[in-house]
Amino acid sequence: MEGWCSEGIVIQARAHADHAAIVTLMTEDYGRHLGYVQGGMSSKKKANLELGNLVSATWSARTSDNMGAYSIEVIENNSVPLLDHFPKLLALQSACALLNQTLAEREGHPGLYHGTLALLHALNTDVWVESYIMWELALLKELGFGLDLTKCGGGGASNDLCYVSPKTARAVSKEKGAPYADKLLSLPQFLLGKEDMDANQAICDGLKIGAYFLEHRVLAHTNYTSLPEPRMALYQHFLSE
């Protein structure tokens, strides 16, 4: 028999036969890991498998190649506090979906795991959407597609960064980027630790940056053709503000 015990974040739970569920957890050491939960979709257990829940999981299987089964107990229910704030719930659903779509199975990502835990807690704060955008950039970095926002990729001043190049994923100064502004992505200043003149526009710009690189650098090389629906809905929410 194979097995382990670990904490994990529920990132997907789909119904299976006889009220069972196939559950995907994001764990520190075992990465994105699937398991069967007997009666997981029953009225007694379904609430334990809400997206974003932090759980204590015991996984067991006859061999390491098998999907195996989970025994799960809830540590933190992170979705219930967000039920009255739909945009925050969209951010949680988006993060879970992106982890499920982009991570290979059973590869540990301890830094990303702890970053996701931090995001789940940040969703209860006033800077929840800024935290979500920074989480997306951390996900890109973990997948090997990190952005360089420390200096101008065109040799300009580093104290006046206003754009991001879609081609190089590097910041561009206002002076160097102005002639090509229509081809560049606007860089929200909160990603540089500064204040933005238009906070809502900055959020839209930050979501647009994450969307572009996730779609073109990551999802384009997977079986998924577009961003998760909650992610698109999150952007539309701020676009209409």
C-alpha positions as CSV (number, residue, x, y, z in Angstrom):
1,M,0.0,0.0,0.0
2,E,1.0,3.6,-0.7
3,G,-0.1,6.6,1.2
4,W,0.6,9.9,2.9
5,C,-1.0,12.5,5.1
6,S,-0.9,16.2,4.3
7,E,-2.8,19.5,4.4
8,G,-4.2,20.6,1.1
9,I,-6.5,23.1,-0.7
10,V,-9.5,21.8,-2.5
11,I,-9.2,23.1,-6.1
12,Q,-11.7,20.8,-7.8
13,A,-14.5,18.3,-6.7
14,R,-16.6,16.6,-9.4
15,A,-19.4,14.2,-9.0
16,H,-18.8,10.5,-9.6
17,A,-21.1,7.5,-9.3
18,D,-23.1,6.7,-6.2
19,H,-22.6,10.2,-4.6
20,A,-18.9,9.8,-4.7
21,A,-16.5,12.6,-5.8
22,I,-13.2,12.9,-7.6
23,V,-11.3,15.5,-5.6
24,T,-8.2,17.4,-6.6
25,L,-6.1,19.0,-3.9
26,M,-3.2,21.4,-4.1
27,T,-0.6,20.2,-1.5
28,E,2.7,21.5,-0.5
29,D,4.8,18.3,-1.2
30,Y,2.6,16.4,-3.6
31,G,1.4,19.2,-5.8
32,R,-1.9,18.8,-7.7
33,H,-3.1,15.4,-6.6
34,L,-6.4,13.6,-7.3
35,G,-8.2,11.1,-5.1
36,Y,-11.6,9.4,-4.7
37,V,-13.9,10.4,-1.9
38,Q,-16.6,7.9,-1.0
39,G,-19.9,9.7,-0.5
40,G,-18.2,13.0,-1.2
41,M,-21.2,14.5,-2.9
42,S,-23.6,13.4,-0.2
43,S,-25.4,16.0,1.9
44,K,-23.1,15.1,4.9
45,K,-19.8,15.5,3.1
46,K,-20.3,17.9,0.2
47,A,-19.6,21.0,2.2
48,N,-16.2,19.6,3.1
49,L,-15.3,19.8,-0.5
50,E,-16.1,23.4,-1.3
51,L,-13.5,25.1,-3.5
52,G,-10.7,26.8,-1.4
53,N,-11.3,24.7,1.7
54,L,-8.1,23.9,3.6
55,V,-8.3,20.3,4.6
56,S,-6.4,17.6,6.3
57,A,-6.1,14.7,3.9
58,T,-5.0,11.1,4.1
59,W,-4.4,9.5,0.7
60,S,-4.0,5.7,0.2
61,A,-3.7,3.5,-2.8
62,R,-2.6,0.0,-3.7
63,T,0.2,1.3,-5.9
64,S,1.6,4.7,-6.5
65,D,0.2,4.7,-10.0
66,N,-3.4,4.4,-8.8
67,M,-5.6,7.4,-8.3
68,G,-6.3,6.2,-4.7
69,A,-8.7,7.4,-2.2
70,Y,-8.9,10.4,0.2
71,S,-10.1,10.7,3.8
72,I,-10.7,14.4,4.3
73,E,-11.4,16.7,7.3
74,V,-11.9,20.4,7.0
75,I,-9.5,22.8,8.7
76,E,-10.7,26.1,7.2
77,N,-13.8,26.8,5.1
78,N,-12.6,29.6,2.9
79,S,-15.5,30.0,0.6
80,V,-18.4,30.6,3.0
81,P,-17.1,34.0,4.2
82,L,-17.1,35.1,0.5
83,L,-20.7,34.1,-0.4
84,D,-21.9,37.7,0.2
85,H,-19.2,39.2,-2.0
86,F,-19.5,37.6,-5.5
87,P,-16.3,39.2,-7.0
88,K,-14.2,37.7,-4.2
89,L,-15.8,34.3,-4.8
90,L,-14.9,34.7,-8.5
91,A,-11.3,35.3,-7.6
92,L,-11.3,32.1,-5.4
93,Q,-12.9,30.1,-8.2
94,S,-10.5,31.5,-10.7
95,A,-7.4,30.7,-8.7
96,C,-8.6,27.1,-8.1
97,A,-9.4,26.6,-11.8
98,L,-6.0,28.0,-12.9
99,L,-4.1,25.7,-10.6
100,N,-6.1,22.8,-11.9
101,Q,-5.5,23.8,-15.5
102,T,-1.8,24.7,-15.4
103,L,-0.1,22.4,-12.9
104,A,1.2,19.0,-13.8
105,E,0.0,16.2,-11.5
106,R,2.0,15.2,-8.4
107,E,4.8,17.8,-8.8
108,G,5.4,19.7,-5.6
109,H,5.2,23.5,-5.6
110,P,5.7,24.5,-1.9
111,G,6.2,28.2,-2.6
112,L,3.0,28.4,-4.8
113,Y,1.1,26.4,-2.2
114,H,1.9,28.8,0.6
115,G,1.3,31.8,-1.8
116,T,-2.2,30.3,-2.5
117,L,-2.9,30.0,1.2
118,A,-1.9,33.6,1.6
119,L,-4.3,34.6,-1.2
120,L,-7.2,32.8,0.4
121,H,-6.6,34.8,3.6
122,A,-6.1,38.0,1.6
123,L,-9.5,37.6,0.0
124,N,-11.0,38.8,3.3
125,T,-9.1,42.1,3.2
126,D,-9.5,45.4,1.3
127,V,-6.6,44.6,-1.0
128,W,-8.0,41.3,-2.1
129,V,-8.0,42.0,-5.9
130,E,-4.5,43.4,-5.8
131,S,-3.4,40.3,-4.0
132,Y,-5.1,38.1,-6.6
133,I,-3.3,39.9,-9.4
134,M,0.0,39.4,-7.7
135,W,-0.8,35.8,-7.1
136,E,-1.3,35.4,-10.9
137,L,2.1,36.8,-11.5
138,A,3.6,34.4,-8.9
139,L,1.8,31.5,-10.7
140,L,3.4,32.7,-14.0
141,K,6.8,32.8,-12.4
142,E,6.4,29.3,-10.9
143,L,5.6,28.0,-14.4
144,G,8.7,29.6,-15.8
145,F,7.1,32.7,-17.3
146,G,7.9,35.4,-14.8
147,L,7.7,39.1,-15.6
148,D,10.6,41.4,-15.1
149,L,9.2,44.6,-13.6
150,T,12.5,45.8,-12.0
151,K,13.9,47.9,-14.9
152,C,13.1,49.1,-18.4
153,G,13.7,46.4,-21.0
154,G,14.4,49.2,-23.6
155,G,17.2,50.8,-21.7
156,G,15.1,53.7,-20.3
157,A,14.7,55.1,-16.8
158,S,13.7,52.6,-14.1
159,N,11.9,55.2,-12.0
160,D,9.2,55.8,-14.7
161,L,8.0,52.3,-15.7
162,C,4.6,52.5,-17.3
163,Y,4.2,49.6,-19.7
164,V,4.9,45.9,-20.1
165,S,6.0,44.4,-23.4
166,P,3.9,41.4,-24.5
167,K,6.9,40.1,-26.4
168,T,9.6,40.2,-23.7
169,A,7.5,40.3,-20.5
170,R,9.7,43.2,-19.3
171,A,8.7,46.6,-18.1
172,V,9.1,49.6,-20.3
173,S,9.6,53.3,-19.3
174,K,7.1,56.0,-20.3
175,E,9.6,57.6,-22.6
176,K,10.7,54.4,-24.4
177,G,7.2,53.0,-24.6
178,A,5.2,56.1,-25.6
179,P,5.7,55.6,-29.4
180,Y,4.4,52.0,-29.1
181,A,1.8,52.5,-26.4
182,D,-0.9,50.9,-28.5
183,K,1.1,47.7,-28.7
184,L,2.1,47.6,-25.0
185,L,0.3,46.6,-21.8
186,S,-0.3,49.3,-19.2
187,L,1.6,48.6,-16.0
188,P,-0.4,49.4,-12.8
189,Q,1.8,51.2,-10.3
190,F,0.7,49.1,-7.3
191,L,2.8,46.3,-8.8
192,L,5.8,48.6,-8.2
193,G,4.7,49.5,-4.6
194,K,3.3,52.9,-5.8
195,E,-0.1,54.5,-5.8
196,D,-2.3,54.6,-8.9
197,M,-4.3,57.7,-10.0
198,D,-7.2,55.5,-11.1
199,A,-7.5,52.5,-8.8
200,N,-10.2,50.7,-10.9
201,Q,-8.3,51.2,-14.1
202,A,-5.2,49.9,-12.4
203,I,-7.1,46.7,-11.5
204,C,-8.3,46.3,-15.0
205,D,-4.7,46.7,-16.3
206,G,-3.3,44.2,-13.8
207,L,-6.0,41.6,-14.7
208,K,-5.2,42.3,-18.4
209,I,-1.5,41.6,-17.9
210,G,-2.2,38.3,-16.1
211,A,-4.7,37.3,-18.7
212,Y,-2.4,38.0,-21.6
213,F,0.5,35.9,-20.4
214,L,-1.6,33.1,-19.0
215,E,-3.4,32.7,-22.3
216,H,-0.3,33.1,-24.6
217,R,2.5,31.6,-22.6
218,V,0.7,28.9,-20.5
219,L,-2.7,27.9,-21.7
220,A,-1.8,27.9,-25.3
221,H,0.4,24.9,-24.6
222,T,-2.4,22.9,-22.8
223,N,-5.7,21.4,-23.7
224,Y,-7.5,24.6,-22.5
225,T,-8.3,27.1,-25.1
226,S,-9.2,30.0,-22.9
227,L,-9.2,31.4,-19.4
228,P,-11.6,29.9,-16.8
229,E,-15.0,31.4,-16.9
230,P,-14.7,32.9,-13.3
231,R,-11.5,34.6,-14.4
232,M,-13.2,36.2,-17.4
233,A,-16.2,37.2,-15.2
234,L,-13.9,38.8,-12.7
235,Y,-12.3,41.0,-15.4
236,Q,-15.7,42.0,-16.8
237,H,-16.9,43.0,-13.3
238,F,-14.1,45.6,-12.9
239,L,-14.4,46.6,-16.6
240,S,-18.0,47.6,-16.0
241,E,-17.3,49.5,-12.7
